[in-house]
Amino acid sequence: MSKPYRYENVAEALRAAITRGPLRGARRLPGVRVTAKQFGVSRNTVIHAYRILEREGLIRPQAQRGFYVTPRNAAPAVSWAPLPEQEVVRRGRISARVASLDLDPRVVSFGSALPAPELLPVAAFRQSMRRATRYATPRSFAVYSEGAGAATLLEALAKRHENAGVMIPAEELIVTNGAMDGINLVLEVATRPGDSVIVPTPAYRGFLHLLELKERHVIEVDGSTSSMDFGCLERLFARDTVKAMLVGASHANPTGLTVREADRRKLAELAARYQVTVIEDDVLGELHFGAQRPQPIKAWDTNGWVVWASSNGKTLGPGNRIGWLAPGRWFEKVLAMRHASSRNGPPTLLQLAVADFLDSGESERHLARFRPRLASQMRVLREAVLRHFPAETTVSEPEGGLSLWVELPALADGTALFHRAVSERITLLPGELFSPSGAFGNCIRLTAGAPWSATREEAIQRLGRWAAESTHDGMRAALAG
């Protein structure tokens, strides 16, 4: 048997990385010069290998920009069945390990998408709690939370969000135990086991885990840019089995990206045309770095097919979290489902305290201080990654939120980097967690919730060094395979 040409070896290594290795879900291949250096071959050899992969449809050239992996949604969309139980458990253990480690003050945390305690309005909210306790009626202490929620909170929320362009009367809102509680309720009434739900990926791990538990099939579409492929979406919305789409449109976790306003309008129109429920997670909407808050998709909803879910968990902290839901045409069924399953909303006293926090203006004053701090922390984190990580690394450009998406060089292994980091008391999340298909193997998510320090700078420097080592290890493994 004749020995393969070197370009065939390079093509096979990249093919394996794209189809079943760390390049699954990657957007851009490294440049010809970089790949030649990684594999120890000439540039002409790399160009020959890239042309083979282009003919196979695995990659495509873009003028003046290099070669890109063909998006998953350019091919027929795949509906991913719920993951095997052992894989669900393995991924759950990764998330649980990060949550546990982040409680240790010795750990440098880039893993949890939460603001540091010192950034939260503890003193101001304590005053709201005192006022709520002082003026609460005896009934507030004697009964569970009733109906859609405390009237004073519903009115405060409706007033608060008029400025965001969401004109929803208080009587069309439901108070929930966080945004995920509301999303769970809507999925229960709008979908059934076996139905398909469209999710732009990389997607918040909580979405994927919830859909796995509820036995819904996930259809992945490309969520790596601020624009949506409406040709792909319209074909999917036309399918009888597609009942919902779950999307974070503003400063999304994990990418930090924000969907363009024109695309939000189109998505609301598409939902009405095909009668597919679009569930919008807007938890991060108020954490914008610019002057204006992005208008939720719900602002263009005229038929009730867009459901809007949000919470104060990222602004007031998870310990004081409440959520709210505008379920549109599903309002009555959501309330009935909550009553039938004996679920209650947050404690009435907490609802009254949050209403006071909103009505007193303390919420706006807190956000006016918090947003610039968060923007500064994100800017410094992003600059540190670009400074210390391998040159081929690309990072997202968040316009708000807490998450920074980092795409490592093509053959790096984000999961291996995660395990190396946690062994050294540094937390992050590997990219594979953000896709049901295990894509984004060469990506990681970092978060900017804590103030910058020399310790965090040193941790990023170490992560960058380990990322470079992972890239070299991946190259050797690909060639050996």
N, C-alpha and C positions, 0 to 999 in steps of 0.2 A: 504494500500500500504506500502511495506517495505521501510525503510529508506535507501538511497544509502550509500554504503561504502565510506569511506573518499577518497580512491584512485580514486573512480569514480567521486567524486566532483572535485578533482585536475585535472583529465583527461579532464573533461568537461570544466573547466575554461581554460586550455591550448588549447583545441580544438577550443574554441570560439576565443581565442586570435590569433591563427594561421589562421583561416579561415576568420574572419571578424574583427579582432581587431588589436592591436599594433604589434603582431608577424607576420602579413602578410609581406613577403619579408625579414624577419630576416634570418640570416644564421645559427646561433648556439643557442641552448637552454642553459639556465644557468645550471651549474653543479648541481648534485643531492643534494649536501650539501646546496647550495645556495637556491634552490627551496624549500627544506625542511624547511629552516629557514623562507623564505618568507611566506609560507602557514601555518607554525606552525604545521607541521606533521613530522613523522619519515622518515628516508631515504628509508626504505623498501616501505613505502607508495608511495613515489615519483617514485621509480624504477618500481613499479607495474603500476602506471599511464603512465609512459613513454613506457612500453611494450604494453599497449593498443594502444597508438598512433602509435607505430611502426607497429603493426599488421594492423592498418588502412591505413598505407602508408603515414601518415602525417609527420613522422620523421624517421630518420635512424641513427644507431650508426656508429661511426668511431673508430677503435681500438685506445686506449690510448688518445682519443680526446673528447669523450663524444657524445652527441646526436645533430644532425643537422636537421633543417627543410628541408623536401624534396624540391629541387629546383622546381620552377614553370615550367621550361623547361624540367623536367623529365617526365611530363605528356604531353598530346597533347597540342601544342602551341595554345594560344588563341589570336585571332585578336580583339583588343579592338576598338569598334566604337567610333567616336568622343563623348566626354563627353556631358551630358546635359548642356544646356546654363547656368543654375543657378550654376552648379558646376564649369564651366569655369570662371564665374564671381567671385565666392568665392575665387578660387585659385589666380585669377588675383589680387584681392584686397589684398591678403597676400603679394604678390610680390611688389605691388605698395606701400603698407604701409611701407615695409622695405626700398624701394628706397627713399620715402619721409622722413622717420625718419633719414636715414643716412646723410641727408643734415644738420641736427641739430648738432652743435658742442658739445652739452651736451650728445649726445648719444654715447655709446660704441658700435662700429660696428663690428660684426662678420657676418654680413648679406650680404654685397655686395662683389662680387669677383673682386675687383678692387684694384690697388696699391694706397697707400696714396699719396696725392699730393706732399709731400716733397721728395718722392722717384723718381719722374719723372724728366727727363732731360730738365727742362723748359728753362734754359739759353742757352743750346746748340741748342735746336730746334728754339729758338728765332733768333739765328744767321742764321740758315738755312732759316728761313722765310725771313729774310732781304736780304740774297743773292738771293733767288728765286725772290723776288720783284725787286731787282736791275737789274737782267739779263733777266727777262721775256719780251717777245715780246708784242707789243700792242694787238696782236691777243689773247694772253692768257687771257686778261681782257675782250675781246669783244665777246667771244663765249662760249657756254656750252662745257663741257668736251665731246670730240668726240671719236667715235670708241671704241676700247678696252682700251684706256687710253693714258696718255702722254708717248711718246716713251722713254724718259729718265728714267722714273720710271719703265717701263716694263723691260728695259735693266738692271737697278740697281737691281730689284727683281730677275731676272734670274741669275745674277751673284752672288747675296747674297746667294741664295739657292743651288748653286752648292755644297757648303760645307756640306749641309744636305743630299747629295746624290740624290737630285731631279734635274735631268738634263732636264729642260723644257725650250725650246727657248722662248725668249720674245714674239714672235708672237703667242704663244699658251697660253698666259696669258691674263686675263681680270681684270682691276681694278674695284673694287666694293665699295659700301658704307658700308664696314664691311663684316665680314665672313657670317653673317646671310643673308645679301642681296644676296650674291652669292648662298648660299644654297637654298634660296627661288626661285631664278631663275632656278636652276637645277631641283628642285621639280616640277616646272611648266612645264618644257619641257620633263622630264623623267617619270612623273607619272600623273595620272588622279584621280579625286575624286572617292573614293571607292577602289582604289588600296591599297595594303598592303605595309607597310614600316617596316622593322625590326629595333628595337632600343634596344641596351643593356641598362638595367636599374639596378640601379638608373641612370637616364639620365638628362642632362641639361634641365632645365624647358623651356628654349626658344625653344628647339627642339619640345617638346611635344605640346607647345602652337601653334607653327607654323603648325604642322600637324593637330591639332584640327581645326584651322581656314581654312585649305585647304581641310578638309573632307577626309583625308587619314586615313586608319585604321592602328593602331600601333600593331605590334607583339612584345611583350616583350621577351627578352632572358636575361639570367643571366649575368650581368655586374659587379658582386661584386668581381671578381678576375682578375688577369692579364692574365689568359688563357681563350681561347674560346672553346666552345663545338662544334667541327666541325661536329659531327654526327647530332646534332640538326640543325646546320646551313645548312648543305647540304640538309636535308629533307625540310627545309623551302625554300631554294633557288630553289628547284625543283617545287615549286607551281607556277602555272600560274599567280596567283593574286599578287605574291610578285615581285615588280618592283625595290625596292631600299632598301639599308641599310644605316642608318645614325649613325655614330660612331665618338667619340672622342678617339683616340688611345693613345695620349700622355698627361699624367698628367690630366686625364679627370675630368671635372666638373660633379658631385660633389665629386667623391671619391678620386681624385688625383692619381688614378692608371694608370699604363702604360702597354699597351698590349705588350706581348713578341714579339721579332723580328721574330721568327719562325712563329708565328701566323699571323703576318702582311703579310708575304709572302704567306701563305696558303690562306688568305682571298682574296688577289689579284688574285690568281689562281682560286679560287672558283667563283669570280665575272666574270672572262673571260669565264669559262666553262659554266656557266648558264646564262650569259648575263644579270646579275642583276647589276644595278648601285650602287656602294659603294661610299657614300659621306663622305669624311673624314674632320672633323673639326679639324684643326691643330693650332688653335689660341694660345694654351698654349705650343706648341712644343719647343719654344726657352727659356722657363722658366725652364730648367732642372737644377737640383742641382748637378749632376755629371759632369764629364769632357766632355762627349759626348752628343750631341743632338740626340734623337731617330730619326731614319730615318722614314719618313712618309710612309704609305702604298703605296702611289703613286710611291715610288722608285722601286716597283716591278711590276708596271702596264705596260703591253706590248700591250694591246689592247684598251686602252682608256675607260675601264669600271670603273676605279677609278677616282673620282673627288676630287680634293684637294682644300680646302678653308681655308684661314687664314686671319689675320689682325694684325695691330700693336696696337690694342686697349688696350692690357694688358701690353705693354712695353712702349708706348709713351703716353698712356692715351686716354680715349674715346673722349676728346675734339678735338684731332688731328687724329682721327681714319680714316684710309682707309683700304680697304680689297683687296684681290686678289684671283683669282679663276683660276684653271687649269681644265677646264670642259671636257677635253678629247674629246670623240666622240660627245659631245653635244656643242662644241664650236660655230658653226654657228647658231644653234637654240637658244642658250643663247643670242648671240648678237642680233638676229632678235627679240626675245621676249623683250629684253630691249628697242630696238628702237620702237617696236610696242606699248609698254606701256608708251612711253614718259618718261622713266627713264633715268636719267643722272648719270654718275659717280661722284666722289667727285670733288670739284672745281679744275680747272687746277693748280692754284697757290699752293694749298695744295699738290697736286701731285708732283709739282716741288720741294717744300720744303722737302718732304719726300725723294725724290730721292737724294737731296743734303745731307740730314742727313745720308743716307746709304753710298753714295760715299765718303763722307769726313772721314768715319771711326768713327764718333761720335756714331753711333748705337752700334757698337761692344764695344766701351769704356764704354758706358752706361750699356750694359748688363753684362760686366765684373764686374762692381760694384754692379749691381742690383741683380744678381743671388745669391751671397753669403748672401746679406742682407735678401732676401726672404727665403733662406734656413734656416737661423738662426731664423727668425720669426716663421717659420713653426715648427722647432724643439722645440722652447720654448712653443708654443701653445700646441703642442701634449703632451709634458711633463706635462704641467699644467692641461690638461684634465685628464690624467692618475692619477695625484696627487689628484685632488679635486672631481672627479666624482665617483659614486659608483663603487665598486671593480669589478662588473660584466661587466662594460662598455668595449667595444672594439673600437679601432680607426684604421683608415687606415694608411698606411705608404707611403705617397706621395714621389715620386722621382722628383717632380717638381710641378709647378703650384701654385695655391692660395687656394685650397679647402682641407678641412679635413673632412672626413666622420666619424661620431660618432654614434655607435650603442649602445643605452642605454640598461639597463636590460630589460628582455623580456616583462614585463607588464607596462613599462613606456609609456608615451604618449608624443611624440615629438611635436604635435600640441598644446597640453595644455602647454607644456614648452615654446613654442614660445609666446603664449598669455601672460603668466606670465612675460616673459622676456621683451617684448615690453612695458608692463605696467610700468616697472622699467627702461625704456630707455636703454635697451640692445637688439641688433638685432641679429637674426640668421634665418635660414630657416628650417621649419619642413620637415621631410623625405617624407611625403605624396606627396609633390609637384613634386617629381622626378620620379613618376610612374603614368601612366594613370589609373591603377587599384586601386590607393590609398594605395599601399603597402608601406613598410618601415615606418609604423606608430610609431615605437619605435626608430626612427633615427632622427638625425639633421645634418645639414651642417654648419660648421664654416669656416671662412676664415682668412688668415694670411697676409692680404695686408698692415696692419699698423704696425709700430714699437712697440715693447713690452714696457709696462709701468706698474707701480703699479696699475693704474686704470684698465687695462686689466686683470691683475692677480686677482684683487678683483672681477671683473665681472665673470671670470671663476669659482672662488670659489663659488659665489652665484648661478651660473647656476648648479654647481654640487650639491649644497644643494637642489635646487628645483627639480633636476632630481631624487634624492633619495626620496623626498616627492611624486613625480609623480609615482614612482615605487610602493610605499606602497598604494597609492590611486588606482592604477591599479589592485593590488592584491585583495584589498577589493571589488572592483567592479566586478572582475571576479568571485569571490566566491559568491557574492550576486546574480549574473546573473544565 
